[in-house]
Amino acid sequence: MHTWSKVRYDYRGVRVLVTGGTSGIGEGIARAYAAAGAEVTITGTRGAAEEYEGKDLSGFRYLPLDVRDAAAIASVAASLPALDVLVNNAGAAYPGGRSEYEPDVFEESLRINLAGAYRMTHACRDKLAASTIEGGASVIGLASMTSFFGNEYVPGYGAAKAGLAQLTKTLAIAWAANRIRVNAVAAGLIRSNMTAAMLADEALTAPFMSRVPLARVGTPHDIAGAVLFLSSPAASYITGSTLVVDGGFSIRG
């Protein structure tokens, strides 16, 4: 499901880029924009959209991208004829399945989850500044509960996501004059490929779920609703904010 029974967005003619849009949260966001009429470009790590077995990505323009590669980021940005909304969703914990306590892996996690998002945002700045979308162009980053809470397993990912929340504030101030709004969505425990192993282990999941008043795991659709709101004219006076979408996890004492 990619629409809401009593909420409708009209993104016809709006140009959107969703990095990491082939699965999980990114795919949910991309499909919600497309259902609302947007022209959506997605990126993924494979050479072509057809390489994602069992998925129909034909409704999107697909571009291959490794967010660790500065030249690839520049190439993706340059290939866009115009842009109104950038969603920096691409990210990963435990890159290559390795421990983030290893210094090289820690730095790699920062490149993937923070530096890559900044490079893409910087590369798209001029096109976003040229947007005439009502309410101004938008950059939306995907933050996390690790933006606010410690997690002993992913020091690199956590540091990156905390940095993303701060970067959101800084760019919101710096780019306001260009009519570019910069916000983030901090996702709680969301069902996706990244969280599949954790959700399969009740011993790991139980402590998290005990803190969630809404008593369910979130879905990509839950995050998509927040993202589409933030880039809409209804949010035209919102910038520099990180909207928490976590089922209430963060309000527990």
KENUSE-93935 format. One record per residue (C-alpha): residue in three letters; x negated, z negated, y negated; residue number from 1. Coordinates in steps of 0.001 Angstrom, whole numbers, plus 500000, padded with zeros to 6 digits. Layout:
<nodes>
NODE  residuo      xx      zz      yy  num
NODE      Ala       X       Z       Y  NUM
...
</nodes>
This chain:
<nodes>
NODE  residuo      xx      zz      yy  num
NODE      Met  500000  500000  500000    1
NODE      His  498588  500967  496629    2
NODE      Thr  501486  500345  494263    3
NODE      Trp  503468  497285  493230    4
NODE      Ser  507247  497243  493562    5
NODE      Lys  507954  496344  489930    6
NODE      Val  504678  497308  488248    7
NODE      Arg  503712  500875  487421    8
NODE      Tyr  500567  502158  485728    9
NODE      Asp  500260  505621  484241   10
NODE      Tyr  496639  506760  484404   11
NODE      Arg  497334  510489  484287   12
NODE      Gly  494430  512313  482680   13
NODE      Val  492164  509258  482831   14
NODE      Arg  488700  509804  484337   15
NODE      Val  487515  506942  486582   16
NODE      Leu  484283  506299  488481   17
NODE      Val  484293  503702  491264   18
NODE      Thr  480899  503061  492840   19
NODE      Gly  481019  502100  496492   20
NODE      Gly  484527  503504  496703   21
NODE      Thr  484578  504531  500354   22
NODE      Ser  485680  501235  501889   23
NODE      Gly  486865  497703  501241   24
NODE      Ile  487481  496586  497682   25
NODE      Gly  486103  499800  496199   26
NODE      Glu  488379  502000  498268   27
NODE      Gly  491367  499832  497377   28
NODE      Ile  490584  500180  493678   29
NODE      Ala  489999  503936  493928   30
NODE      Arg  493255  504543  495776   31
NODE      Ala  495219  502438  493292   32
NODE      Tyr  493858  504467  490374   33
NODE      Ala  494583  507723  492201   34
NODE      Ala  498140  506596  492975   35
NODE      Ala  498569  505968  489248   36
NODE      Gly  497511  509546  488474   37
NODE      Ala  493838  509092  487528   38
NODE      Glu  491084  511594  488273   39
NODE      Val  488855  509446  490478   40
NODE      Thr  485228  509942  491446   41
NODE      Ile  483802  507659  494113   42
NODE      Thr  480276  507133  495383   43
NODE      Gly  478959  506198  498794   44
NODE      Thr  475689  506077  500650   45
NODE      Arg  476351  509023  502972   46
NODE      Gly  475634  512634  502187   47
NODE      Ala  479245  513815  502123   48
NODE      Ala  482760  512387  502234   49
NODE      Glu  483366  514071  505583   50
NODE      Glu  480747  511810  507161   51
NODE      Tyr  483092  508816  506891   52
NODE      Glu  484908  509094  510206   53
NODE      Gly  488553  508162  510282   54
NODE      Lys  488946  508286  506502   55
NODE      Asp  490646  510852  504318   56
NODE      Leu  488741  510822  501045   57
NODE      Ser  489854  514294  500036   58
NODE      Gly  491810  512954  497061   59
NODE      Phe  488597  511933  495328   60
NODE      Arg  485515  513637  494017   61
NODE      Tyr  482675  512251  496121   62
NODE      Leu  479053  511778  495058   63
NODE      Pro  476288  510266  497209   64
NODE      Leu  474521  507315  495593   65
NODE      Asp  472001  504640  496486   66
NODE      Val  472247  502123  493641   67
NODE      Arg  468615  501125  494208   68
NODE      Asp  467571  504627  493096   69
NODE      Ala  467350  504970  489310   70
NODE      Ala  467110  508774  489472   71
NODE      Ala  470228  508967  491661   72
NODE      Ile  472144  506795  489198   73
NODE      Ala  471112  509050  486315   74
NODE      Ser  472159  512113  488321   75
NODE      Val  475624  510728  489073   76
NODE      Ala  476203  509816  485435   77
NODE      Ala  474989  513208  484232   78
NODE      Ser  477319  515035  486638   79
NODE      Leu  480446  513486  485128   80
NODE      Pro  482044  515789  482551   81
NODE      Ala  483739  512792  480900   82
NODE      Leu  484502  509160  481691   83
NODE      Asp  487079  506577  480586   84
NODE      Val  486698  503798  483158   85
NODE      Leu  483627  502690  485113   86
NODE      Val  484068  500247  487994   87
NODE      Asn  480748  498867  489211   88
NODE      Asn  481805  497896  492699   89
NODE      Ala  478835  498942  494880   90
NODE      Gly  476982  495928  496242   91
NODE      Ala  475732  494202  499347   92
NODE      Ala  474633  490845  500652   93
NODE      Tyr  471827  490478  503213   94
NODE      Pro  470402  493977  502535   95
NODE      Gly  469307  495467  505820   96
NODE      Gly  470497  492313  507581   97
NODE      Arg  467436  490443  506321   98
NODE      Ser  467144  486980  504789   99
NODE      Glu  467465  486858  501011  100
NODE      Tyr  464976  483987  500987  101
NODE      Glu  462248  486573  501566  102
NODE      Pro  460990  487474  498064  103
NODE      Asp  461141  491240  498622  104
NODE      Val  464698  491005  499953  105
NODE      Phe  465676  488720  497078  106
NODE      Glu  464455  491333  494599  107
NODE      Glu  466214  494095  496508  108
NODE      Ser  469478  492172  496286  109
NODE      Leu  469037  491885  492517  110
NODE      Arg  468449  495658  492311  111
NODE      Ile  471553  496429  494332  112
NODE      Asn  473961  493940  492796  113
NODE      Leu  472774  493582  489193  114
NODE      Ala  470155  496084  488063  115
NODE      Gly  472009  498995  489683  116
NODE      Ala  475223  498036  487892  117
NODE      Tyr  473397  497786  484571  118
NODE      Arg  471633  501134  485045  119
NODE      Met  474923  502852  485842  120
NODE      Thr  476636  501267  482853  121
NODE      His  473763  502226  480558  122
NODE      Ala  473712  505787  481895  123
NODE      Cys  477469  506159  481267  124
NODE      Arg  477522  504578  477817  125
NODE      Asp  477703  507750  475732  126
NODE      Lys  480519  509225  477817  127
NODE      Leu  482471  505980  477658  128
NODE      Ala  481940  505830  473896  129
NODE      Ala  483425  509323  473607  130
NODE      Ser  486603  508277  475431  131
NODE      Thr  489865  508395  473511  132
NODE      Ile  491840  506371  476074  133
NODE      Glu  494371  503978  474537  134
NODE      Gly  492883  500498  474302  135
NODE      Gly  489329  501785  474585  136
NODE      Ala  487090  502703  477491  137
NODE      Ser  486399  500065  480124  138
NODE      Val  483531  498856  482237  139
NODE      Ile  484609  496507  485003  140
NODE      Gly  482134  494720  487240  141
NODE      Leu  482842  493081  490574  142
NODE      Ala  481766  489476  490343  143
NODE      Ser  482184  486809  493006  144
NODE      Met  482686  483121  493657  145
NODE      Thr  478877  483052  493791  146
NODE      Ser  478980  483825  490068  147
NODE      Phe  480029  480178  489650  148
NODE      Phe  479308  478282  492890  149
NODE      Gly  476160  477867  494934  150
NODE      Asn  475954  479541  498342  151
NODE      Glu  472919  478578  500391  152
NODE      Tyr  472940  481783  502445  153
NODE      Val  472640  484435  499729  154
NODE      Pro  470329  483349  496890  155
NODE      Gly  469733  486916  495712  156
NODE      Tyr  473366  488003  495836  157
NODE      Gly  474454  484790  494111  158
NODE      Ala  471875  485112  491349  159
NODE      Ala  472908  488735  490811  160
NODE      Lys  476609  487947  490612  161
NODE      Ala  475976  485083  488198  162
NODE      Gly  473910  487497  486120  163
NODE      Leu  476734  490036  486183  164
NODE      Ala  479122  487537  484617  165
NODE      Gln  476635  486907  481801  166
NODE      Leu  475866  490614  481386  167
NODE      Thr  479594  491205  480977  168
NODE      Lys  479628  488913  477923  169
NODE      Thr  476512  490446  476398  170
NODE      Leu  477629  494063  476720  171
NODE      Ala  481123  493190  475513  172
NODE      Ile  479592  492042  472219  173
NODE      Ala  477037  494832  471954  174
NODE      Trp  479398  497706  472741  175
NODE      Ala  482593  496598  471014  176
NODE      Ala  481779  498861  468079  177
NODE      Asn  481860  501807  470496  178
NODE      Arg  485392  500909  471675  179
NODE      Ile  484045  499996  475094  180
NODE      Arg  485564  496882  476631  181
NODE      Val  483484  495142  479310  182
NODE      Asn  485089  492760  481794  183
NODE      Ala  484630  491593  485368  184
NODE      Val  486760  490462  488281  185
NODE      Ala  485478  487556  490363  186
NODE      Ala  486755  488090  493868  187
NODE      Gly  487450  485253  496246  188
NODE      Leu  487444  485727  500020  189
NODE      Ile  488673  489304  500455  190
NODE      Arg  489170  491150  503734  191
NODE      Ser  486526  493898  503861  192
NODE      Asn  483611  495215  505904  193
NODE      Met  481300  492755  504139  194
NODE      Thr  483387  489738  505142  195
NODE      Ala  484464  490929  508616  196
NODE      Ala  481882  488869  510516  197
NODE      Met  482727  485722  508578  198
NODE      Leu  486479  486176  509017  199
NODE      Ala  485967  486598  512753  200
NODE      Asp  484356  483142  512922  201
NODE      Glu  486944  480414  512403  202
NODE      Ala  484250  477747  511973  203
NODE      Leu  482858  479655  508988  204
NODE      Thr  486216  480562  507502  205
NODE      Ala  487974  477184  507796  206
NODE      Pro  486061  475380  505000  207
NODE      Phe  486834  478215  502586  208
NODE      Met  490488  478446  503527  209
NODE      Ser  490941  474687  503140  210
NODE      Arg  490248  475195  499418  211
NODE      Val  492690  478078  498894  212
NODE      Pro  496112  476861  497679  213
NODE      Leu  497727  480235  498407  214
NODE      Ala  496576  479815  502037  215
NODE      Arg  495665  483412  502770  216
NODE      Val  492716  485769  502662  217
NODE      Gly  492849  488251  499801  218
NODE      Thr  493086  492011  500187  219
NODE      Pro  491462  494882  498282  220
NODE      His  494917  495517  496802  221
NODE      Asp  494806  492077  495151  222
NODE      Ile  491589  493016  493366  223
NODE      Ala  492846  496494  492471  224
NODE      Gly  495791  494984  490596  225
NODE      Ala  493465  492966  488376  226
NODE      Val  491147  495925  487757  227
NODE      Leu  493937  498312  486773  228
NODE      Phe  495331  495703  484400  229
NODE      Leu  491963  495118  482714  230
NODE      Ser  491412  498821  482013  231
NODE      Ser  494972  499343  480765  232
NODE      Pro  496234  499246  477160  233
NODE      Ala  497971  495981  478069  234
NODE      Ala  494506  494390  478105  235
NODE      Ser  493259  496021  474916  236
NODE      Tyr  492399  492629  473355  237
NODE      Ile  490466  491413  476396  238
NODE      Thr  486705  491875  476576  239
NODE      Gly  483812  489787  477854  240
NODE      Ser  486051  488030  480371  241
NODE      Thr  485602  487411  484063  242
NODE      Leu  489046  487253  485648  243
NODE      Val  489080  485053  488736  244
NODE      Val  491145  486436  491641  245
NODE      Asp  490605  483909  494418  246
NODE      Gly  493939  482499  495563  247
NODE      Gly  493087  479291  493713  248
NODE      Phe  489795  478569  495507  249
NODE      Ser  487986  477677  492286  250
NODE      Ile  490532  475137  491023  251
NODE      Arg  489985  472636  493826  252
NODE      Gly  488172  469464  492816  253
</nodes>
